Amino acid sequence: MNEMGCAMTSWVPEACTLPTVEQPLRIAEFDALFADALIGLSRQEPGRVRLVLHQTVEERARELAQRETGCCSFFSFTFHGDEQDRLLMDISAPAEYAAVVEALAVRAEATRTAS
């Protein structure tokens, strides 16, 4: 994984404050979330993606999102449920970081496919 904002090691945006040594751990946490709970994904617009997750991971997803915004303040995460009792996790960033959000979506899809 090399394009997920703070959770990346090779091209982390300057706005990220997560220490380099911690980045592989964050990558692993996102990978585990995607592998364990990702049901689907849709790109809403450039710089915005919606992950559809099992409702059972809400606390874990919220905690991970909170830590990610702590180091990468350009990210915005919102959560809500849907009529099928799934967790919808919307991830967005300003236009200059749209590629970071797209890279996260690609990583999520790849991790889901591999599991």
C-alpha positions as CSV (number, residue, x, y, z in Angstrom):
1,M,0.0,0.0,0.0
2,N,1.6,3.3,-1.0
3,E,-1.2,5.8,-1.4
4,M,-3.3,6.1,1.7
5,G,-2.5,9.4,3.3
6,C,-0.9,8.9,6.7
7,A,-1.1,5.2,6.3
8,M,1.4,5.2,3.5
9,T,5.2,4.9,3.5
10,S,6.4,6.0,0.1
11,W,4.7,9.3,-0.7
12,V,3.0,10.6,2.5
13,P,1.7,14.1,1.9
14,E,3.5,16.8,3.8
15,A,0.4,17.5,5.8
16,C,0.7,14.1,7.5
17,T,2.3,14.0,11.0
18,L,2.2,10.3,11.6
19,P,5.8,9.1,12.4
20,T,7.2,7.1,9.5
21,V,7.9,4.1,11.9
22,E,4.2,3.9,12.7
23,Q,2.9,4.0,9.1
24,P,3.2,0.2,8.5
25,L,1.1,-0.4,11.6
26,R,-1.6,1.9,10.4
27,I,-1.6,0.3,6.9
28,A,-2.1,-3.1,8.6
29,E,-5.0,-1.7,10.6
30,F,-6.8,-0.5,7.5
31,D,-6.0,-3.7,5.6
32,A,-7.5,-5.7,8.5
33,L,-10.6,-3.6,8.6
34,F,-11.1,-3.9,4.8
35,A,-10.4,-7.7,4.9
36,D,-12.7,-8.3,7.9
37,A,-15.6,-6.0,7.2
38,L,-15.7,-4.5,3.7
39,I,-18.9,-5.4,1.9
40,G,-18.7,-2.8,-0.9
41,L,-17.3,0.4,-2.1
42,S,-18.5,3.3,-4.3
43,R,-16.8,6.4,-5.5
44,Q,-19.1,9.3,-4.8
45,E,-17.1,11.9,-6.6
46,P,-13.4,12.8,-6.9
47,G,-12.0,12.9,-3.4
48,R,-14.9,11.1,-1.8
49,V,-15.5,7.4,-1.4
50,R,-18.1,5.4,0.5
51,L,-17.2,2.1,2.2
52,V,-20.0,-0.3,3.1
53,L,-18.9,-2.3,6.2
54,H,-20.5,-4.8,8.5
55,Q,-22.2,-2.9,11.3
56,T,-20.2,-4.9,13.9
57,V,-17.0,-3.0,13.2
58,E,-18.4,0.5,13.9
59,E,-16.4,1.1,17.1
60,R,-13.2,-0.1,15.5
61,A,-13.8,1.9,12.3
62,R,-14.6,5.1,14.2
63,E,-11.5,4.7,16.4
64,L,-9.3,4.2,13.4
65,A,-10.8,7.1,11.6
66,Q,-10.3,9.4,14.6
67,R,-6.6,8.4,14.8
68,E,-6.2,8.9,11.1
69,T,-7.6,12.5,11.2
70,G,-5.3,13.2,14.1
71,C,-2.3,12.8,11.8
72,C,-3.9,13.7,8.5
73,S,-6.2,16.5,9.2
74,F,-7.2,16.8,5.5
75,F,-9.3,13.6,5.8
76,S,-13.0,13.8,6.8
77,F,-14.8,10.6,7.9
78,T,-18.5,10.4,8.5
79,F,-20.5,7.4,9.5
80,H,-24.2,6.3,9.3
81,G,-26.2,3.2,9.0
82,D,-28.4,2.2,6.1
83,E,-31.7,0.3,5.8
84,Q,-29.9,-3.0,5.5
85,D,-28.2,-2.5,8.9
86,R,-24.8,-1.9,7.4
87,L,-22.3,0.8,8.3
88,L,-21.6,3.4,5.7
89,M,-18.2,5.1,6.1
90,D,-17.7,8.2,3.9
91,I,-14.2,9.3,3.4
92,S,-13.4,12.6,1.8
93,A,-10.6,15.1,1.3
94,P,-10.1,18.4,-0.4
95,A,-9.4,18.4,-4.2
96,E,-5.6,18.6,-3.7
97,Y,-5.8,15.2,-1.9
98,A,-8.3,13.5,-4.1
99,A,-5.6,11.1,-5.3
100,V,-5.1,10.0,-1.7
101,V,-8.7,9.1,-1.3
102,E,-8.6,7.2,-4.7
103,A,-5.6,5.3,-3.6
104,L,-7.4,4.3,-0.4
105,A,-10.3,3.0,-2.5
106,V,-8.0,1.0,-4.7
107,R,-6.3,-0.4,-1.6
108,A,-9.7,-1.3,0.0
109,E,-10.8,-3.1,-3.2
110,A,-7.6,-5.0,-3.5
111,T,-7.6,-6.1,0.1
112,R,-11.2,-7.2,-0.1
113,T,-10.5,-9.2,-3.3
114,A,-7.5,-10.9,-1.7
115,S,-9.4,-12.0,1.3
